[in-house]
Amino acid sequence: MTEETKTYAMSNLSGRGCVVRGMTDGLEALRQAVFLLLQTEAGRWPVYSGDYGVELAGLFGRPSAYVIPEAERRLREALLRDERILAVEDFKFKQQGSRLACCFVVKSIYGELALGTEVLL
């Protein structure tokens, strides 16, 4: 699916709310699209299509040996649905208590983004 590039510019993307400030496009618009996708559990919200978001909640309670490769697969699969994204690579995982921090690089038609998310174990 090809996503629209020009969009509202959001600041303070922290998962605790944001402020809209003007418009943006290109790499910054893609950063926002990825952030929003990673904040949405696929299949949970009827307002989104069934293939929007990423399925990470089902990994809760599983051993990290299972979660790491499965989270990598699910993240890659969800992000590659956006035709602006060419590859998702360089995954790095670090367990911090009951959280598994995940960093990765998104290669896109606009350039590269270093991003990350967390998975609850």
C-alpha positions as a Markdown table, in Angstrom:
| # | Residue | x | y | z |
|---|---|---|---|---|
| 1 | Met | 0.0 | 0.0 | 0.0 |
| 2 | Thr | 1.4 | 3.4 | -1.0 |
| 3 | Glu | 1.0 | 5.9 | 1.8 |
| 4 | Glu | 0.5 | 9.6 | 1.4 |
| 5 | Thr | 3.6 | 11.6 | 2.2 |
| 6 | Lys | 2.3 | 15.1 | 3.2 |
| 7 | Thr | 0.7 | 15.1 | 6.6 |
| 8 | Tyr | 0.3 | 17.1 | 9.7 |
| 9 | Ala | 3.5 | 17.6 | 11.7 |
| 10 | Met | 3.2 | 16.2 | 15.2 |
| 11 | Ser | 5.6 | 17.2 | 18.0 |
| 12 | Asn | 6.2 | 15.5 | 21.3 |
| 13 | Leu | 5.7 | 11.9 | 19.9 |
| 14 | Ser | 6.0 | 10.1 | 23.2 |
| 15 | Gly | 2.9 | 8.0 | 23.5 |
| 16 | Arg | 1.5 | 10.5 | 26.0 |
| 17 | Gly | -0.1 | 12.9 | 23.5 |
| 18 | Cys | 1.2 | 15.2 | 20.9 |
| 19 | Val | 0.7 | 18.7 | 19.4 |
| 20 | Val | 0.0 | 19.3 | 15.7 |
| 21 | Arg | 2.3 | 22.0 | 14.3 |
| 22 | Gly | 2.0 | 22.6 | 10.6 |
| 23 | Met | 2.7 | 20.1 | 7.9 |
| 24 | Thr | 5.5 | 17.8 | 7.0 |
| 25 | Asp | 6.5 | 15.2 | 4.4 |
| 26 | Gly | 9.3 | 12.9 | 3.3 |
| 27 | Leu | 11.4 | 11.2 | 6.0 |
| 28 | Glu | 9.7 | 13.1 | 8.9 |
| 29 | Ala | 6.2 | 12.1 | 7.7 |
| 30 | Leu | 7.5 | 8.5 | 7.5 |
| 31 | Arg | 8.9 | 8.7 | 11.0 |
| 32 | Gln | 5.5 | 9.7 | 12.3 |
| 33 | Ala | 3.7 | 7.0 | 10.3 |
| 34 | Val | 6.1 | 4.3 | 11.8 |
| 35 | Phe | 5.6 | 5.7 | 15.3 |
| 36 | Leu | 1.8 | 5.6 | 15.0 |
| 37 | Leu | 1.9 | 2.1 | 13.6 |
| 38 | Leu | 4.1 | 0.8 | 16.4 |
| 39 | Gln | 1.7 | 2.3 | 19.0 |
| 40 | Thr | -1.2 | 0.4 | 17.5 |
| 41 | Glu | -1.9 | -3.3 | 18.3 |
| 42 | Ala | -3.1 | -4.9 | 15.1 |
| 43 | Gly | -6.6 | -6.1 | 15.2 |
| 44 | Arg | -7.5 | -4.4 | 18.4 |
| 45 | Trp | -9.2 | -1.2 | 17.2 |
| 46 | Pro | -12.1 | -1.5 | 14.8 |
| 47 | Val | -11.4 | 2.0 | 13.5 |
| 48 | Tyr | -8.3 | 0.6 | 11.8 |
| 49 | Ser | -8.1 | -2.1 | 9.1 |
| 50 | Gly | -7.1 | -5.5 | 10.3 |
| 51 | Asp | -3.6 | -5.2 | 8.8 |
| 52 | Tyr | -2.7 | -1.9 | 10.4 |
| 53 | Gly | -0.5 | -2.0 | 13.4 |
| 54 | Val | 1.8 | -4.7 | 14.8 |
| 55 | Glu | 0.9 | -7.7 | 16.9 |
| 56 | Leu | 3.1 | -7.6 | 19.9 |
| 57 | Ala | 0.7 | -8.1 | 22.8 |
| 58 | Gly | 0.5 | -11.9 | 22.1 |
| 59 | Leu | 4.2 | -12.2 | 23.0 |
| 60 | Phe | 3.6 | -11.2 | 26.7 |
| 61 | Gly | 4.6 | -14.0 | 29.0 |
| 62 | Arg | 6.6 | -15.9 | 26.5 |
| 63 | Pro | 10.4 | -16.6 | 27.0 |
| 64 | Ser | 12.8 | -14.1 | 25.4 |
| 65 | Ala | 14.2 | -16.9 | 23.2 |
| 66 | Tyr | 10.9 | -17.1 | 21.5 |
| 67 | Val | 10.0 | -13.4 | 21.6 |
| 68 | Ile | 13.2 | -12.0 | 20.0 |
| 69 | Pro | 12.9 | -13.7 | 16.6 |
| 70 | Glu | 9.1 | -13.5 | 16.6 |
| 71 | Ala | 9.1 | -9.7 | 17.4 |
| 72 | Glu | 11.7 | -9.2 | 14.7 |
| 73 | Arg | 9.5 | -11.0 | 12.2 |
| 74 | Arg | 6.3 | -9.2 | 13.2 |
| 75 | Leu | 7.9 | -5.8 | 13.2 |
| 76 | Arg | 9.5 | -6.3 | 9.8 |
| 77 | Glu | 6.2 | -7.7 | 8.4 |
| 78 | Ala | 4.1 | -4.8 | 9.7 |
| 79 | Leu | 6.5 | -2.1 | 8.6 |
| 80 | Leu | 7.1 | -3.5 | 5.1 |
| 81 | Arg | 3.4 | -3.1 | 4.3 |
| 82 | Asp | 4.2 | 0.6 | 3.7 |
| 83 | Glu | 5.7 | 0.8 | 0.2 |
| 84 | Arg | 7.9 | 3.7 | 1.2 |
| 85 | Ile | 9.9 | 1.3 | 3.4 |
| 86 | Leu | 12.4 | -0.8 | 1.5 |
| 87 | Ala | 14.0 | -2.8 | 4.4 |
| 88 | Val | 14.0 | -3.1 | 8.2 |
| 89 | Glu | 17.4 | -4.3 | 9.4 |
| 90 | Asp | 20.0 | -4.3 | 12.1 |
| 91 | Phe | 17.7 | -5.4 | 14.9 |
| 92 | Lys | 19.2 | -5.2 | 18.4 |
| 93 | Phe | 17.5 | -6.5 | 21.5 |
| 94 | Lys | 18.3 | -5.8 | 25.2 |
| 95 | Gln | 16.3 | -7.2 | 28.1 |
| 96 | Gln | 15.6 | -4.8 | 31.0 |
| 97 | Gly | 13.6 | -6.6 | 33.6 |
| 98 | Ser | 10.2 | -7.5 | 32.1 |
| 99 | Arg | 10.8 | -5.4 | 29.1 |
| 100 | Leu | 12.6 | -6.2 | 25.9 |
| 101 | Ala | 14.0 | -3.0 | 24.2 |
| 102 | Cys | 14.3 | -3.4 | 20.4 |
| 103 | Cys | 16.2 | -1.0 | 18.1 |
| 104 | Phe | 16.3 | -1.3 | 14.3 |
| 105 | Val | 16.9 | 0.6 | 11.2 |
| 106 | Val | 14.2 | 1.4 | 8.6 |
| 107 | Lys | 15.6 | 2.0 | 5.1 |
| 108 | Ser | 13.1 | 4.0 | 3.0 |
| 109 | Ile | 12.9 | 5.8 | -0.3 |
| 110 | Tyr | 13.7 | 9.0 | 1.7 |
| 111 | Gly | 16.7 | 7.7 | 3.7 |
| 112 | Glu | 17.2 | 5.8 | 6.9 |
| 113 | Leu | 15.6 | 6.0 | 10.3 |
| 114 | Ala | 17.0 | 4.5 | 13.5 |
| 115 | Leu | 14.0 | 3.6 | 15.6 |
| 116 | Gly | 12.9 | 1.4 | 18.5 |
| 117 | Thr | 10.1 | 0.0 | 20.5 |
| 118 | Glu | 9.6 | -2.2 | 23.6 |
| 119 | Val | 8.0 | -5.6 | 24.1 |
| 120 | Leu | 6.6 | -6.7 | 27.5 |
| 121 | Leu | 7.8 | -10.2 | 28.5 |
